[in-house]
Amino acid sequence: MAQIPKSSGDRANRGDVSSSPVPTTVLRIRSLLPSLAPAEQRVAQRVVDDPERAAASSITQLAKDCATSEATVIRFCRTIDFSGYRELRLALATEAGQARGARADSAELASDINPDDTLITVVQKIAYTDARAVEETGAAMDVEVLRSVIDTMSNARRIDVYGVGASAFVGADLQQKLHRIGLTSFAWSDAHVMLTSAALLEEGDVAIGISHSGTTIDTVQALSEAGRRGARTVAITNFPRSPIGFADHVLTTAARETLFRSGATASRLAQLTVVDCLFVGLAQIRYTDSMSALETTYEAVRGLRLSDDRRRRRGGSPATDNDGATGNDD
């Protein structure tokens, strides 16, 4: 049975394609679509839109459907690391058979949000898309790359995290998690500050760039500068062959952004899934130090939270009440 092939910087799931109902071949093609030549993009889009039909089509029929040549179809297969069209058809057919039952119930929810959708349909589509983003990101995760990143981060002198827009929130979450287990880390979202910080990195440091598209120039430039200074670089992106794919390690998410949902929650949830995997992996291999740091920080925050609760019970605001002369501390 065909396995999903590996490529530099973005190895696909190492397991057999039948080991998961998640269509890993389609996920991989979708992530590589922006980097393909125009004619190959037409083939890729047809496969992504209807993998079952593509699996049932001859190479001649698929080429005709995409207004291209059989040679282009073969070139597309090799570009995505399949030896030929037969191997691609086998992978698509296997995955299509596994997912057919589930897809019958979820095809409508998987579609884009339409202007005439009811509010309940909008809620269902968002919930479905978000859940799929997490599931598919987990299924496509390259555990070997993840382990390498965790090992590199655990020994880092300092960790920089770069991200702008929606990715900045994910970067802040990662920095906070790292800080909780005693790792020196910083999260930056301003282009000038990112470059300034990156210029001060050195060997033994780690820089992580977060960009759904992989084309955010501020993040790409900062990560590139960090690499020039000797730091190990990590990219978290949906498109591993995008400009940010030069990083030493690439962790790939699997989320779709659509017309109504650019910078959507699904993209951030996929990125946060990667962040949580990094955090838990780091906490495991640094178990004693991590548990000590987590307990210490929890107690510090717990004391602040209890103080805030007391203020609220007295009718004061945690932000403005300064524990005046009146009132008893209980």
Rosetta blueprint (number, residue, H / E / L):
1 M L
2 A L
3 Q E
4 I L
5 P L
6 K L
7 S L
8 S L
9 G L
10 D L
11 R L
12 A L
13 N L
14 R L
15 G L
16 D E
17 V H
18 S H
19 S H
20 S L
21 P L
22 V L
23 P L
24 T H
25 T H
26 V H
27 L H
28 R H
29 I H
30 R H
31 S H
32 L H
33 L H
34 P H
35 S H
36 L L
37 A L
38 P H
39 A H
40 E H
41 Q H
42 R H
43 V H
44 A H
45 Q H
46 R H
47 V H
48 V H
49 D H
50 D L
51 P H
52 E H
53 R H
54 A H
55 A H
56 A H
57 S L
58 S L
59 I H
60 T H
61 Q H
62 L H
63 A H
64 K H
65 D H
66 C L
67 A L
68 T L
69 S L
70 E H
71 A H
72 T H
73 V H
74 I H
75 R H
76 F H
77 C H
78 R H
79 T H
80 I L
81 D L
82 F L
83 S L
84 G L
85 Y H
86 R H
87 E H
88 L H
89 R H
90 L H
91 A H
92 L H
93 A H
94 T H
95 E H
96 A H
97 G H
98 Q H
99 A H
100 R H
101 G H
102 A H
103 R H
104 A H
105 D H
106 S H
107 A H
108 E H
109 L H
110 A H
111 S L
112 D L
113 I L
114 N L
115 P L
116 D L
117 D L
118 T L
119 L H
120 I H
121 T H
122 V H
123 V H
124 Q H
125 K H
126 I H
127 A H
128 Y H
129 T H
130 D H
131 A H
132 R H
133 A H
134 V H
135 E H
136 E H
137 T H
138 G H
139 A H
140 A H
141 M L
142 D L
143 V H
144 E H
145 V H
146 L H
147 R H
148 S H
149 V H
150 I H
151 D H
152 T H
153 M H
154 S H
155 N L
156 A L
157 R L
158 R L
159 I E
160 D E
161 V E
162 Y E
163 G L
164 V L
165 G L
166 A H
167 S H
168 A H
169 F H
170 V H
171 G H
172 A H
173 D H
174 L H
175 Q H
176 Q H
177 K H
178 L H
179 H H
180 R H
181 I L
182 G L
183 L L
184 T L
185 S E
186 F E
187 A E
188 W E
189 S L
190 D L
191 A H
192 H H
193 V H
194 M H
195 L H
196 T H
197 S H
198 A H
199 A H
200 L L
201 L L
202 E L
203 E L
204 G L
205 D L
206 V E
207 A E
208 I E
209 G E
210 I E
211 S L
212 H L
213 S L
214 G L
215 T L
216 T L
217 I H
218 D H
219 T H
220 V H
221 Q H
222 A H
223 L H
224 S H
225 E H
226 A H
227 G H
228 R H
229 R L
230 G L
231 A L
232 R E
233 T E
234 V E
235 A E
236 I E
237 T E
238 N L
239 F L
240 P L
241 R L
242 S L
243 P H
244 I H
245 G H
246 F H
247 A L
248 D L
249 H E
250 V E
251 L E
252 T E
253 T L
254 A L
255 A L
256 R L
257 E L
258 T L
259 L L
260 F L
261 R L
262 S L
263 G L
264 A L
265 T H
266 A H
267 S H
268 R H
269 L H
270 A H
271 Q H
272 L H
273 T H
274 V H
275 V H
276 D H
277 C H
278 L H
279 F H
280 V H
281 G H
282 L H
283 A H
284 Q H
285 I H
286 R L
287 Y H
288 T H
289 D H
290 S H
291 M H
292 S H
293 A H
294 L H
295 E H
296 T H
297 T H
298 Y H
299 E H
300 A H
301 V H
302 R H
303 G H
304 L H
305 R H
306 L H
307 S H
308 D H
309 D H
310 R H
311 R H
312 R H
313 R H
314 R L
315 G L
316 G L
317 S L
318 P L
319 A L
320 T L
321 D L
322 N L
323 D L
324 G L
325 A L
326 T L
327 G L
328 N L
329 D L
330 D L
